[in-house]
C-alpha cells in the first residue's frame, strides 16, 4: 500500500538517505508490518492537497511506587542476610 503523508519526527529517506524534517511530505510504502518512506524528491513531488501535520500530545505516565504493592518486603536484603546457608525463601 502506498500513501502520501507528512512526517511527525525527523526521519531519513529510504532511497537517498536525506534527513526529512517534521512536516515534510513523504510517500509511505507499507509492506506487511514494515513501513518504508521515500522523500518527495525521490518520488516526484507530493500532491498539493496534502494535509498539515497534526500534533498529538500525551499526558505523562504516573510513576509506580513498588513498596506499596506488597510484592517484596521493605528490606529484602536484610532478610536475605539473616538466612542460614541452604535455607529457602
C-alpha positions, 0 to 999 in steps of 0.5 A: 500500500502506498500513501502520501503523508507528512512526517511527525519526527525527523526521519531519513529517506529510504532511497537517498538517505536525506534527513526529512524534517517534521512536516515534510511530505513523504510517500509511505510504502507499507509492506506487511508490518514494515513501513518504508518512506521515500522523500518527495524528491525521490518520488516526484513531488507530493500532491498539493492537497496534502494535509498539515501535520497534526500534533498529538500530545500525551499526558505523562505516565504516573510513576509506580511506587513498588513498596506499596504493592506488597510484592517484596518486603521493605528490606529484602536484603536484610532478610536475605542476610539473616538466612542460614546457608541452604535455607529457602525463601 
